[in-house]
Amino acid sequence: MVIDELGQVIRRTPVLTLANGLSLARLILLVPISLLLWKDGSSVPVTAIVLICVGWLSDGLDGMAARRLHQISELGKILDPVADKIFVLVLLIVLTVVRDFPVWLLIVIIPRDLAILWGGVFLARRRKTIEQSGLWGKITTNVLMATVVSYLAGWNILMPWLLAAVLFSLVVSTWQYARIFLRALGTST
């Protein structure tokens, strides 16, 4: 039922766009990145860091392409943030399992992202429209990506600052998404 309703919303706008292709490409990049990080044990292959940066760059390019080419679509409003969350989450899982990345970050991010996903689906069903990502959600994704790249590059001196920035941006973006959700429900915050 939820899938059918979301499908009706998505069908109202273009599906095959450059922006949506970039979002999908970001997900496809996870395969070689994960394999490179998994197989190379203690050393960090430069190729993995480059592919992560390409995926990170595609996150900014898909939104820019959608706006400049007038290809903003309902599917893109869903695909871009979901691709971001999957990209970051898979990277964090692989890094936690293979590279001793701090597990507490996963413990914080997974329930938060599930709540945001649930709220987005709820609002899409209720309002028959898709909410776009907020500014702080984008900032959080960028800070997380900077943290991942710094961790892999061995820039340990930056890690305490970046992890503090991640926590701060997670709190602010969660608050922002909660406000959007409550406002959409007609509740003032």
CYANA upper distance limits for C-alpha pairs under 8 A (distance plus 0.5 A):
  1 MET  CA      5 GLU  CA      6.81
  2 VAL  CA      6 LEU  CA      6.64
  2 VAL  CA    121 VAL  CA      8.37
  2 VAL  CA    125 ARG  CA      7.58
  3 ILE  CA      7 GLY  CA      6.41
  4 ASP  CA      8 GLN  CA      6.81
  5 GLU  CA      9 VAL  CA      7.04
  5 GLU  CA    125 ARG  CA      7.04
  5 GLU  CA    128 LYS  CA      8.43
  6 LEU  CA     10 ILE  CA      6.63
  6 LEU  CA    124 ALA  CA      7.52
  6 LEU  CA    125 ARG  CA      7.58
  6 LEU  CA    128 LYS  CA      8.43
  7 GLY  CA     11 ARG  CA      6.58
  8 GLN  CA     12 ARG  CA      7.37
  9 VAL  CA     74 GLU  CA      7.25
  9 VAL  CA    128 LYS  CA      6.82
  9 VAL  CA    129 THR  CA      7.13
 10 ILE  CA     15 VAL  CA      8.29
 10 ILE  CA     73 SER  CA      8.03
 10 ILE  CA     74 GLU  CA      5.52
 10 ILE  CA     75 LEU  CA      5.63
 11 ARG  CA     15 VAL  CA      8.08
 11 ARG  CA     74 GLU  CA      8.38
 12 ARG  CA     74 GLU  CA      7.88
 13 THR  CA     73 SER  CA      5.67
 13 THR  CA     74 GLU  CA      6.52
 13 THR  CA     75 LEU  CA      8.02
 14 PRO  CA     71 GLN  CA      7.66
 14 PRO  CA     72 ILE  CA      8.50
 14 PRO  CA     73 SER  CA      6.29
 14 PRO  CA     74 GLU  CA      8.43
 14 PRO  CA     75 LEU  CA      8.33
 15 VAL  CA     20 ASN  CA      7.74
 15 VAL  CA     73 SER  CA      7.43
 15 VAL  CA     75 LEU  CA      6.86
 15 VAL  CA     76 GLY  CA      8.27
 16 LEU  CA     20 ASN  CA      7.22
 16 LEU  CA     21 GLY  CA      7.80
 17 THR  CA     21 GLY  CA      6.72
 17 THR  CA     66 ALA  CA      8.35
 17 THR  CA     71 GLN  CA      6.95
 18 LEU  CA     22 LEU  CA      6.72
 18 LEU  CA     62 ASP  CA      7.78
 18 LEU  CA     65 ALA  CA      7.31
 18 LEU  CA     66 ALA  CA      7.88
 18 LEU  CA     71 GLN  CA      8.47
 19 ALA  CA     23 SER  CA      6.91
 19 ALA  CA     61 LEU  CA      7.95
 19 ALA  CA     62 ASP  CA      4.67
 19 ALA  CA     63 GLY  CA      6.97
 19 ALA  CA     64 MET  CA      8.45
 19 ALA  CA     65 ALA  CA      6.04
 19 ALA  CA     66 ALA  CA      5.81
 19 ALA  CA     71 GLN  CA      7.85
 19 ALA  CA     76 GLY  CA      7.60
 20 ASN  CA     24 LEU  CA      6.76
 20 ASN  CA     62 ASP  CA      7.41
 20 ASN  CA     75 LEU  CA      8.14
 20 ASN  CA     76 GLY  CA      6.11
 20 ASN  CA     79 LEU  CA      7.44
 20 ASN  CA     80 ASP  CA      7.83
 21 GLY  CA     25 ALA  CA      6.55
 22 LEU  CA     26 ARG  CA      6.79
 22 LEU  CA     58 SER  CA      6.49
 22 LEU  CA     59 ASP  CA      8.16
 22 LEU  CA     61 LEU  CA      8.05
 22 LEU  CA     62 ASP  CA      6.10
 23 SER  CA     27 LEU  CA      7.33
 23 SER  CA     58 SER  CA      7.54
 23 SER  CA     59 ASP  CA      7.41
 23 SER  CA     62 ASP  CA      6.92
 23 SER  CA     79 LEU  CA      7.09
 23 SER  CA     80 ASP  CA      6.06
 23 SER  CA     83 ALA  CA      6.54
 24 LEU  CA     28 ILE  CA      6.90
 24 LEU  CA     79 LEU  CA      8.36
 24 LEU  CA     83 ALA  CA      7.64
 25 ALA  CA     29 LEU  CA      6.70
 25 ALA  CA     55 GLY  CA      8.30
 26 ARG  CA     30 LEU  CA      7.48
 26 ARG  CA     55 GLY  CA      5.45
 26 ARG  CA     56 TRP  CA      8.41
 26 ARG  CA     58 SER  CA      7.14
 26 ARG  CA     59 ASP  CA      8.13
 26 ARG  CA     83 ALA  CA      7.44
 26 ARG  CA     87 PHE  CA      7.53
 27 LEU  CA     31 VAL  CA      8.40
 27 LEU  CA     83 ALA  CA      6.69
 27 LEU  CA     86 ILE  CA      7.91
 27 LEU  CA     87 PHE  CA      6.69
 29 LEU  CA     33 ILE  CA      6.75
 29 LEU  CA     51 LEU  CA      7.42
 29 LEU  CA     52 ILE  CA      8.35
 29 LEU  CA     55 GLY  CA      7.30
 30 LEU  CA     34 SER  CA      6.26
 30 LEU  CA     87 PHE  CA      7.25
 30 LEU  CA     90 VAL  CA      7.99
 30 LEU  CA     91 LEU  CA      8.22
 31 VAL  CA     35 LEU  CA      6.71
 32 PRO  CA     36 LEU  CA      6.52
 32 PRO  CA     48 ALA  CA      8.22
 33 ILE  CA     37 LEU  CA      6.69
 33 ILE  CA     48 ALA  CA      5.67
 33 ILE  CA     51 LEU  CA      7.02
 33 ILE  CA     52 ILE  CA      7.47
 34 SER  CA     38 TRP  CA      6.41
 34 SER  CA     91 LEU  CA      7.78
 34 SER  CA     94 VAL  CA      7.16
 35 LEU  CA     39 LYS  CA      6.44
 36 LEU  CA     40 ASP  CA      6.60
 36 LEU  CA     45 PRO  CA      7.37
 36 LEU  CA     47 THR  CA      8.37
 36 LEU  CA     48 ALA  CA      6.51
 37 LEU  CA     41 GLY  CA      7.65
 37 LEU  CA     44 VAL  CA      7.29
 37 LEU  CA     45 PRO  CA      7.83
 37 LEU  CA     48 ALA  CA      7.25
 37 LEU  CA     94 VAL  CA      7.98
 37 LEU  CA     95 LEU  CA      8.26
 37 LEU  CA     98 VAL  CA      8.00
 38 TRP  CA     94 VAL  CA      7.81
 38 TRP  CA     98 VAL  CA      6.79
 40 ASP  CA     44 VAL  CA      7.18
 40 ASP  CA     45 PRO  CA      7.63
 41 GLY  CA     98 VAL  CA      7.86
 42 SER  CA     99 ARG  CA      8.37
 44 VAL  CA     48 ALA  CA      7.84
 44 VAL  CA     49 ILE  CA      8.39
 44 VAL  CA    152 LEU  CA      6.97
 44 VAL  CA    153 ALA  CA      8.05
 45 PRO  CA     49 ILE  CA      7.42
 46 VAL  CA     50 VAL  CA      6.67
 47 THR  CA     51 LEU  CA      6.59
 48 ALA  CA     52 ILE  CA      6.61
 49 ILE  CA     53 CYS  CA      6.69
 49 ILE  CA    149 VAL  CA      7.00
 49 ILE  CA    152 LEU  CA      7.69
 49 ILE  CA    153 ALA  CA      8.19
 50 VAL  CA     54 VAL  CA      6.69
 51 LEU  CA     55 GLY  CA      6.68
 52 ILE  CA     56 TRP  CA      6.59
 52 ILE  CA    149 VAL  CA      8.05
 53 CYS  CA     57 LEU  CA      6.48
 53 CYS  CA    149 VAL  CA      8.20
 54 VAL  CA     58 SER  CA      6.62
 55 GLY  CA     59 ASP  CA      7.09
 56 TRP  CA     60 GLY  CA      7.80
 56 TRP  CA    142 ASN  CA      8.22
 56 TRP  CA    145 MET  CA      7.32
 57 LEU  CA     61 LEU  CA      6.85
 58 SER  CA     62 ASP  CA      6.43
 59 ASP  CA     63 GLY  CA      7.60
 59 ASP  CA     80 ASP  CA      7.91
 59 ASP  CA     84 ASP  CA      7.58
 60 GLY  CA     64 MET  CA      6.92
 61 LEU  CA     65 ALA  CA      6.36
 62 ASP  CA     66 ALA  CA      6.64
 62 ASP  CA     80 ASP  CA      8.07
 63 GLY  CA     67 ARG  CA      6.80
 63 GLY  CA     80 ASP  CA      8.42
 64 MET  CA     68 ARG  CA      6.52
 65 ALA  CA     69 LEU  CA      6.19
 65 ALA  CA     70 HIS  CA      8.40
 65 ALA  CA     71 GLN  CA      7.93
 66 ALA  CA     70 HIS  CA      6.16
 66 ALA  CA     71 GLN  CA      4.95
 66 ALA  CA     72 ILE  CA      5.35
 66 ALA  CA     73 SER  CA      8.38
 67 ARG  CA     71 GLN  CA      6.84
 67 ARG  CA     72 ILE  CA      6.65
 72 ILE  CA     76 GLY  CA      7.07
 72 ILE  CA     77 LYS  CA      8.08
 73 SER  CA     77 LYS  CA      6.82
 74 GLU  CA     78 ILE  CA      7.11
 74 GLU  CA    129 THR  CA      8.22
 74 GLU  CA    130 ILE  CA      6.91
 75 LEU  CA     79 LEU  CA      6.29
 76 GLY  CA     80 ASP  CA      6.10
 77 LYS  CA     81 PRO  CA      7.55
 77 LYS  CA    130 ILE  CA      6.98
 77 LYS  CA    131 GLU  CA      7.70
 77 LYS  CA    132 GLN  CA      6.22
 77 LYS  CA    133 SER  CA      8.14
 78 ILE  CA     82 VAL  CA      6.66
 78 ILE  CA    130 ILE  CA      7.66
 78 ILE  CA    132 GLN  CA      8.50
 79 LEU  CA     83 ALA  CA      6.24
 80 ASP  CA     84 ASP  CA      6.64
 81 PRO  CA     85 LYS  CA      6.63
 81 PRO  CA    133 SER  CA      7.22
 82 VAL  CA     86 ILE  CA      6.58
 83 ALA  CA     87 PHE  CA      6.35
 84 ASP  CA     88 VAL  CA      6.62
 84 ASP  CA    141 THR  CA      7.69
 85 LYS  CA     89 LEU  CA      6.34
 85 LYS  CA    113 ASP  CA      7.85
 85 LYS  CA    141 THR  CA      8.49
 86 ILE  CA     90 VAL  CA      6.38
 87 PHE  CA     91 LEU  CA      6.74
 88 VAL  CA     92 LEU  CA      6.59
 88 VAL  CA    141 THR  CA      8.03
 88 VAL  CA    144 LEU  CA      7.88
 88 VAL  CA    145 MET  CA      7.71
 89 LEU  CA     93 ILE  CA      6.58
 89 LEU  CA    106 LEU  CA      8.19
 89 LEU  CA    110 ILE  CA      8.32
 90 VAL  CA     94 VAL  CA      6.61
 91 LEU  CA     95 LEU  CA      6.51
 91 LEU  CA    148 VAL  CA      8.35
 92 LEU  CA     96 THR  CA      6.38
 92 LEU  CA    101 PHE  CA      7.82
 92 LEU  CA    106 LEU  CA      7.43
 92 LEU  CA    148 VAL  CA      8.22
 93 ILE  CA     97 VAL  CA      6.61
 93 ILE  CA    106 LEU  CA      7.82
 94 VAL  CA     98 VAL  CA      6.28
 94 VAL  CA     99 ARG  CA      7.91
 95 LEU  CA     99 ARG  CA      5.20
 95 LEU  CA    100 ASP  CA      6.84
 95 LEU  CA    101 PHE  CA      5.81
 96 THR  CA    100 ASP  CA      5.38
 96 THR  CA    101 PHE  CA      4.76
 96 THR  CA    102 PRO  CA      6.86
 96 THR  CA    103 VAL  CA      6.44
 97 VAL  CA    101 PHE  CA      8.06
102 PRO  CA    106 LEU  CA      8.32
103 VAL  CA    107 ILE  CA      7.06
104 TRP  CA    108 VAL  CA      6.78
105 LEU  CA    109 ILE  CA      6.56
106 LEU  CA    110 ILE  CA      6.30
107 ILE  CA    111 PRO  CA      7.73
108 VAL  CA    112 ARG  CA      7.08
109 ILE  CA    113 ASP  CA      6.44
110 ILE  CA    114 LEU  CA      6.63
111 PRO  CA    115 ALA  CA      6.59
112 ARG  CA    116 ILE  CA      6.77
112 ARG  CA    174 THR  CA      7.79
113 ASP  CA    117 LEU  CA      6.54
114 LEU  CA    118 TRP  CA      6.55
115 ALA  CA    119 GLY  CA      6.54
116 ILE  CA    120 GLY  CA      6.57
116 ILE  CA    177 TYR  CA      7.62
117 LEU  CA    121 VAL  CA      6.72
118 TRP  CA    122 PHE  CA      6.55
119 GLY  CA    123 LEU  CA      6.60
119 GLY  CA    181 PHE  CA      7.26
120 GLY  CA    124 ALA  CA      6.53
120 GLY  CA    130 ILE  CA      7.75
120 GLY  CA    131 GLU  CA      7.48
121 VAL  CA    125 ARG  CA      6.64
122 PHE  CA    126 ARG  CA      6.64
123 LEU  CA    127 ARG  CA      6.16
123 LEU  CA    128 LYS  CA      7.97
123 LEU  CA    129 THR  CA      7.96
123 LEU  CA    130 ILE  CA      7.85
123 LEU  CA    131 GLU  CA      8.28
123 LEU  CA    181 PHE  CA      7.96
123 LEU  CA    184 ALA  CA      7.91
124 ALA  CA    128 LYS  CA      5.45
124 ALA  CA    129 THR  CA      5.56
124 ALA  CA    130 ILE  CA      5.79
124 ALA  CA    131 GLU  CA      8.06
125 ARG  CA    129 THR  CA      8.18
133 SER  CA    137 GLY  CA      6.75
133 SER  CA    138 LYS  CA      7.62
134 GLY  CA    138 LYS  CA      7.11
134 GLY  CA    173 SER  CA      8.09
134 GLY  CA    176 GLN  CA      7.77
134 GLY  CA    177 TYR  CA      7.72
135 LEU  CA    139 ILE  CA      6.77
135 LEU  CA    173 SER  CA      8.44
136 TRP  CA    140 THR  CA      6.44
136 TRP  CA    169 SER  CA      7.16
136 TRP  CA    172 VAL  CA      7.21
136 TRP  CA    173 SER  CA      5.20
136 TRP  CA    176 GLN  CA      7.68
137 GLY  CA    141 THR  CA      6.81
137 GLY  CA    169 SER  CA      8.39
137 GLY  CA    170 LEU  CA      8.41
137 GLY  CA    173 SER  CA      5.76
137 GLY  CA    174 THR  CA      8.49
138 LYS  CA    142 ASN  CA      6.80
139 ILE  CA    143 VAL  CA      6.64
139 ILE  CA    169 SER  CA      7.46
140 THR  CA    144 LEU  CA      6.56
140 THR  CA    166 VAL  CA      6.94
140 THR  CA    169 SER  CA      5.68
140 THR  CA    170 LEU  CA      6.64
140 THR  CA    173 SER  CA      7.58
141 THR  CA    145 MET  CA      6.65
142 ASN  CA    146 ALA  CA      6.62
143 VAL  CA    147 THR  CA      6.63
143 VAL  CA    162 LEU  CA      7.53
143 VAL  CA    165 ALA  CA      7.43
143 VAL  CA    166 VAL  CA      6.43
143 VAL  CA    169 SER  CA      8.34
144 LEU  CA    148 VAL  CA      6.74
144 LEU  CA    166 VAL  CA      6.66
145 MET  CA    149 VAL  CA      6.68
146 ALA  CA    150 SER  CA      6.49
146 ALA  CA    162 LEU  CA      8.13
147 THR  CA    151 TYR  CA      6.47
147 THR  CA    159 MET  CA      7.29
147 THR  CA    162 LEU  CA      6.24
147 THR  CA    163 LEU  CA      7.52
148 VAL  CA    152 LEU  CA      6.71
149 VAL  CA    153 ALA  CA      6.48
150 SER  CA    154 GLY  CA      6.60
150 SER  CA    155 TRP  CA      5.64
150 SER  CA    156 ASN  CA      7.80
150 SER  CA    158 LEU  CA      7.65
150 SER  CA    159 MET  CA      7.62
151 TYR  CA    155 TRP  CA      6.60
151 TYR  CA    156 ASN  CA      7.14
151 TYR  CA    159 MET  CA      7.39
155 TRP  CA    159 MET  CA      7.52
156 ASN  CA    160 PRO  CA      8.41
158 LEU  CA    162 LEU  CA      6.55
159 MET  CA    163 LEU  CA      6.37
160 PRO  CA    164 ALA  CA      6.65
161 TRP  CA    165 ALA  CA      6.66
162 LEU  CA    166 VAL  CA      6.56
163 LEU  CA    167 LEU  CA      6.77
164 ALA  CA    168 PHE  CA      6.70
165 ALA  CA    169 SER  CA      6.52
166 VAL  CA    170 LEU  CA      6.46
167 LEU  CA    171 VAL  CA      6.74
168 PHE  CA    172 VAL  CA      6.76
169 SER  CA    173 SER  CA      6.32
170 LEU  CA    174 THR  CA      6.42
171 VAL  CA    175 TRP  CA      6.70
172 VAL  CA    176 GLN  CA      6.63
173 SER  CA    177 TYR  CA      6.59
174 THR  CA    178 ALA  CA      6.59
175 TRP  CA    179 ARG  CA      6.70
176 GLN  CA    180 ILE  CA      6.78
177 TYR  CA    181 PHE  CA      6.59
178 ALA  CA    182 LEU  CA      6.56
179 ARG  CA    183 ARG  CA      6.35
179 ARG  CA    189 THR  CA      6.83
180 ILE  CA    184 ALA  CA      6.49
181 PHE  CA    185 LEU  CA      6.83
182 LEU  CA    186 GLY  CA      6.91
182 LEU  CA    187 THR  CA      5.65
182 LEU  CA    188 SER  CA      7.31
182 LEU  CA    189 THR  CA      7.64
183 ARG  CA    187 THR  CA      5.59
183 ARG  CA    188 SER  CA      6.24
183 ARG  CA    189 THR  CA      7.61
